[in-house]
Amino acid sequence: MGSGQFQILIFYIYICMCRLDLTSKTISVSEDAYELLERMKLKGESFSDTIRRLAKRRRIADCAGLWSDVPDEEMEAFWESLDELRKKALESLRGSSVEGR
């Protein structure tokens, strides 16, 4: 193989590699799934970027400190609201099991 043929081969491989990076797949999603994804999309982020970001597997330790900047009063209100929701859910479950008998 002459040097000219070798250069052509290298150029061909380079073009093929570049074309591989530009490929895409079309997927179908329901309207509600699209709307959810659109809401989760950050400014300047493509849908592919959003999917990649959301699909990353994270360790629980990666979440440590995420709410550290939330004031104590807001966290207390959050926990109280959560307790209320939990109580209502339990009452609802108890009521539905009695009605089902």
N, CA, C and O of each residue as an XYZ file, in Angstrom:
404
protein
N       0.859     -1.171      0.000
C       0.000      0.000      0.000
C       0.900      1.227      0.000
O       1.762      1.373      0.867
N       0.697      2.116     -0.982
C       1.492      3.329     -1.079
C       1.042      4.354     -0.056
O      -0.023      4.216      0.547
N       1.865      5.395      0.139
C       1.535      6.407      1.145
C       0.264      7.164      0.775
O      -0.480      7.582      1.663
N      -0.001      7.348     -0.523
C      -1.236      8.019     -0.944
C      -2.462      7.198     -0.577
O      -3.458      7.743     -0.102
N      -2.392      5.885     -0.796
C      -3.506      5.006     -0.433
C      -3.694      4.981      1.085
O      -4.823      4.932      1.574
N      -2.590      5.016      1.821
C      -2.659      5.010      3.280
C      -3.346      6.287      3.772
O      -4.169      6.233      4.685
N      -3.014      7.425      3.176
C      -3.639      8.689      3.570
C      -5.138      8.669      3.269
O      -5.943      9.174      4.051
N      -5.501      8.084      2.137
C      -6.919      7.977      1.783
C      -7.631      7.088      2.798
O      -8.742      7.400      3.226
N      -6.998      5.986      3.183
C      -7.590      5.084      4.175
C      -7.775      5.801      5.512
O      -8.830      5.688      6.135
N      -6.760      6.535      5.952
C      -6.864      7.289      7.215
C      -7.998      8.307      7.110
O      -8.783      8.444      8.047
N      -8.098      9.020      5.994
C      -9.160     10.003      5.795
C     -10.523      9.315      5.832
O     -11.459      9.830      6.445
N     -10.644      8.149      5.179
C     -11.898      7.398      5.169
C     -12.289      6.977      6.586
O     -13.453      7.094      6.969
N     -11.333      6.494      7.352
C     -11.599      6.089      8.742
C     -12.044      7.301      9.545
O     -12.975      7.204     10.344
N     -11.386      8.452      9.343
C     -11.747      9.676     10.056
C     -13.193     10.070      9.724
O     -13.965     10.405     10.622
N     -13.556     10.029      8.449
C     -14.921     10.383      8.031
C     -15.921      9.420      8.660
O     -16.965      9.852      9.150
N     -15.623      8.131      8.656
C     -16.527      7.143      9.247
C     -16.708      7.399     10.744
O     -17.820      7.306     11.262
N     -15.624      7.718     11.430
C     -15.713      7.979     12.865
C     -16.548      9.220     13.137
O     -17.333      9.242     14.085
N     -16.390     10.245     12.322
C     -17.179     11.464     12.498
C     -18.656     11.190     12.244
O     -19.521     11.712     12.948
N     -18.938     10.378     11.246
C     -20.327     10.055     10.941
C     -20.963      9.260     12.073
O     -22.159      9.399     12.330
N     -20.177      8.430     12.753
C     -20.706      7.675     13.884
C     -21.142      8.608     15.006
O     -22.132      8.342     15.688
N     -20.414      9.692     15.197
C     -20.750     10.636     16.258
C     -22.019     11.421     15.953
O     -22.647     11.946     16.873
N     -22.406     11.514     14.701
C     -23.562     12.314     14.306
C     -24.840     11.496     14.179
O     -25.896     12.045     13.863
N     -24.760     10.215     14.417
C     -25.957      9.396     14.269
C     -26.943      9.688     15.386
O     -26.570     10.142     16.468
N     -28.181      9.422     15.105
C     -29.220      9.606     16.121
C     -30.281      8.537     15.934
O     -30.347      7.880     14.895
N     -31.100      8.376     16.942
C     -32.211      7.429     16.920
C     -33.489      8.200     17.177
O     -33.501      9.182     17.919
N     -34.544      7.752     16.566
C     -35.849      8.347     16.807
C     -36.606      7.439     17.755
O     -36.689      6.230     17.538
N     -37.163      8.030     18.819
C     -37.964      7.258     19.759
C     -39.337      7.898     19.858
O     -39.493      9.095     19.622
N     -40.312      7.106     20.203
C     -41.662      7.626     20.407
C     -41.946      7.679     21.892
O     -41.665      6.730     22.624
N     -42.501      8.790     22.329
C     -42.905      8.934     23.718
C     -44.312      9.504     23.729
O     -44.726     10.191     22.796
N     -45.033      9.213     24.785
C     -46.384      9.751     24.907
C     -46.309     11.258     25.142
O     -45.264     11.790     25.518
N     -47.420     11.925     24.916
C     -47.474     13.380     25.086
C     -47.105     13.792     26.512
O     -46.366     14.755     26.713
N     -47.624     13.055     27.503
C     -47.327     13.419     28.889
C     -45.848     13.190     29.217
O     -45.263     13.967     29.972
N     -45.238     12.142     28.667
C     -43.818     11.892     28.904
C     -42.976     13.000     28.273
O     -41.979     13.437     28.848
N     -43.382     13.447     27.097
C     -42.683     14.547     26.429
C     -42.760     15.819     27.273
O     -41.762     16.518     27.448
N     -43.946     16.109     27.790
C     -44.123     17.312     28.611
C     -43.279     17.247     29.882
O     -42.701     18.252     30.298
N     -43.207     16.059     30.501
C     -42.362     15.889     31.689
C     -40.896     16.145     31.349
O     -40.192     16.856     32.067
N     -40.455     15.560     30.256
C     -39.065     15.721     29.833
C     -38.773     17.178     29.505
O     -37.705     17.694     29.832
N     -39.719     17.830     28.862
C     -39.543     19.235     28.502
C     -39.418     20.109     29.754
O     -38.622     21.048     29.781
N     -40.205     19.799     30.788
C     -40.123     20.552     32.043
C     -38.808     20.324     32.768
O     -38.330     21.206     33.482
N     -38.219     19.141     32.590
C     -36.968     18.812     33.278
C     -35.746     19.348     32.529
O     -34.639     19.366     33.067
N     -35.952     19.777     31.306
C     -34.877     20.277     30.465
C     -34.370     21.613     31.007
O     -35.156     22.515     31.299
N     -33.054     21.726     31.136
C     -32.441     22.959     31.611
C     -32.205     23.910     30.446
O     -32.152     23.484     29.292
N     -32.064     25.184     30.744
C     -31.836     26.183     29.708
C     -30.568     25.836     28.924
O     -29.516     25.581     29.510
N     -30.679     25.830     27.611
C     -29.538     25.534     26.759
C     -29.217     24.055     26.620
O     -28.228     23.690     25.984
N     -30.037     23.209     27.206
C     -29.796     21.767     27.186
C     -30.649     21.132     26.095
O     -31.819     21.478     25.935
N     -30.065     20.207     25.349
C     -30.833     19.465     24.351
C     -31.602     18.345     25.053
O     -31.330     18.026     26.211
N     -32.560     17.755     24.346
C     -33.276     16.621     24.932
C     -32.317     15.469     25.202
O     -32.455     14.771     26.207
N     -31.348     15.264     24.318
C     -30.353     14.201     24.531
C     -29.554     14.468     25.806
O     -29.303     13.555     26.592
N     -29.157     15.724     26.004
C     -28.424     16.081     27.225
C     -29.278     15.833     28.464
O     -28.790     15.329     29.476
N     -30.560     16.195     28.374
C     -31.475     16.002     29.498
C     -31.602     14.526     29.835
O     -31.529     14.147     31.003
N     -31.789     13.701     28.833
C     -31.926     12.252     29.056
C     -30.644     11.700     29.669
O     -30.696     10.902     30.604
N     -29.494     12.122     29.146
C     -28.219     11.655     29.710
C     -28.104     12.051     31.180
O     -27.716     11.240     32.021
N     -28.447     13.318     31.486
C     -28.342     13.802     32.867
C     -29.259     13.024     33.800
O     -28.861     12.645     34.902
N     -30.495     12.788     33.351
C     -31.460     12.103     34.199
C     -31.172     10.611     34.334
O     -31.524      9.994     35.339
N     -30.535     10.042     33.326
C     -30.303      8.598     33.324
C     -29.045      8.184     34.085
O     -28.819      6.996     34.315
N     -28.234      9.158     34.475
C     -27.021      8.806     35.218
C     -27.397      8.125     36.518
O     -28.278      8.583     37.245
N     -26.733      7.047     36.794
C     -26.949      6.360     38.070
C     -26.146      7.087     39.129
O     -24.952      7.339     38.966
N     -26.817      7.415     40.206
C     -26.147      8.152     41.269
C     -26.122      7.326     42.540
O     -27.001      6.505     42.800
N     -25.101      7.570     43.307
C     -25.027      6.947     44.616
C     -25.798      7.831     45.588
O     -25.924      9.036     45.368
N     -26.300      7.252     46.635
C     -27.042      8.017     47.638
C     -26.144      9.089     48.258
O     -26.626     10.155     48.639
N     -24.866      8.816     48.359
C     -23.929      9.788     48.928
C     -23.834     11.052     48.069
O     -23.500     12.121     48.579
N     -24.126     10.937     46.765
C     -24.093     12.103     45.892
C     -25.176     13.114     46.256
O     -25.077     14.287     45.897
N     -26.195     12.671     46.958
C     -27.300     13.552     47.346
C     -27.049     14.272     48.665
O     -27.789     15.190     49.020
N     -26.032     13.873     49.380
C     -25.740     14.481     50.680
C     -25.491     15.973     50.520
O     -24.686     16.400     49.693
N     -26.195     16.754     51.323
C     -25.997     18.189     51.326
C     -26.773     18.968     50.282
O     -26.632     20.187     50.196
N     -27.592     18.292     49.487
C     -28.325     18.999     48.436
C     -29.264     20.059     48.997
O     -29.508     21.072     48.342
N     -29.788     19.845     50.187
C     -30.730     20.789     50.782
C     -30.074     21.605     51.891
O     -30.777     22.194     52.712
N     -28.772     21.651     51.933
C     -28.083     22.327     53.033
C     -28.341     23.829     53.063
O     -28.194     24.452     54.114
N     -28.721     24.423     51.940
C     -28.965     25.862     51.902
C     -30.416     26.242     52.215
O     -30.760     27.424     52.232
N     -31.267     25.232     52.463
C     -32.668     25.508     52.790
C     -32.755     25.906     54.267
O     -32.255     25.192     55.135
N     -33.393     27.049     54.548
C     -33.498     27.498     55.945
C     -34.226     26.477     56.824
O     -35.092     25.743     56.347
N     -33.871     26.437     58.095
C     -34.449     25.491     59.053
C     -35.974     25.598     59.122
O     -36.667     24.587     59.232
N     -36.493     26.833     59.056
C     -37.949     27.017     59.134
C     -38.651     26.322     57.968
O     -39.694     25.693     58.145
N     -38.067     26.444     56.775
C     -38.660     25.795     55.603
C     -38.594     24.275     55.718
O     -39.531     23.580     55.326
N     -37.493     23.763     56.252
C     -37.365     22.314     56.417
C     -38.384     21.802     57.435
O     -38.972     20.737     57.248
N     -38.592     22.568     58.518
C     -39.594     22.171     59.507
C     -40.984     22.134     58.878
O     -41.750     21.199     59.110
N     -41.306     23.152     58.083
C     -42.601     23.201     57.398
C     -42.731     22.023     56.432
O     -43.803     21.429     56.309
N     -41.645     21.693     55.756
C     -41.653     20.555     54.839
C     -41.973     19.259     55.572
O     -42.838     18.493     55.148
N     -41.262     19.018     56.687
C     -41.473     17.776     57.448
C     -42.881     17.703     58.031
O     -43.488     16.633     58.066
N     -43.402     18.850     58.493
C     -44.770     18.875     59.009
C     -45.776     18.553     57.912
O     -46.717     17.790     58.132
N     -45.578     19.133     56.729
C     -46.465     18.844     55.597
C     -46.389     17.375     55.205
O     -47.402     16.753     54.884
N     -45.191     16.834     55.235
C     -45.007     15.428     54.897
C     -45.721     14.525     55.901
O     -46.346     13.535     55.521
N     -45.622     14.873     57.180
C     -46.326     14.107     58.217
C     -47.832     14.160     58.008
O     -48.516     13.147     58.155
N     -48.354     15.340     57.665
C     -49.796     15.488     57.409
C     -50.226     14.626     56.223
O     -51.246     13.939     56.285
N     -49.452     14.665     55.154
C     -49.770     13.848     53.979
C     -49.754     12.360     54.325
O     -50.614     11.602     53.877
N     -48.775     11.953     55.120
C     -48.668     10.555     55.520
C     -49.893     10.136     56.333
O     -50.446      9.056     56.121
N     -50.315     10.999     57.266
C     -51.494     10.698     58.080
C     -52.752     10.589     57.215
O     -53.553      9.672     57.391
N     -52.921     11.524     56.284
C     -54.085     11.501     55.393
C     -54.084     10.249     54.519
O     -55.130      9.644     54.285
N     -52.908      9.871     54.042
C     -52.811      8.674     53.207
C     -53.193      7.427     54.000
O     -53.915      6.565     53.497
N     -52.712      7.332     55.233
C     -53.058      6.189     56.079
C     -54.548      6.146     56.381
O     -55.165      5.081     56.342
N     -55.131      7.319     56.685
C     -56.575      7.386     56.937
C     -57.356      6.959     55.700
O     -58.351      6.240     55.799
N     -56.904      7.401     54.551
C     -57.576      7.053     53.297
C     -57.501      5.546     53.041
O     -58.477      4.929     52.616
N     -56.344      4.973     53.303
C     -56.182      3.527     53.110
C     -57.050      2.738     54.079
O     -57.663      1.736     53.710
N     -57.093      3.195     55.303
C     -57.928      2.513     56.293
C     -59.398      2.607     55.910
O     -60.138      1.632     56.040
N     -59.825      3.768     55.441
C     -61.209      3.974     55.038
C     -61.591      3.140     53.823
O     -62.704      2.617     53.757
N     -60.685      3.010     52.865
C     -60.995      2.252     51.651
C     -61.037      0.755     51.937
O     -61.794      0.029     51.293
N     -60.233      0.278     52.896
C     -60.248     -1.162     53.190
C     -61.541     -1.537     53.934
O     -62.048     -2.650     53.796
N     -62.057     -0.593     54.719
C     -63.319     -0.857     55.425
C     -64.480     -0.846     54.428
O     -65.373     -1.691     54.503
N     -64.467      0.124     53.481
C     -65.534      0.233     52.497
C     -65.547     -0.959     51.551
O     -66.607     -1.348     51.060
N     -64.377     -1.544     51.290
C     -64.284     -2.666     50.364
C     -64.831     -3.960     50.919
O     -65.025     -4.906     50.156
N     -65.089     -4.048     52.218
C     -65.557     -5.306     52.833
C     -67.022     -5.496     52.695
O     -67.561     -6.501     53.160
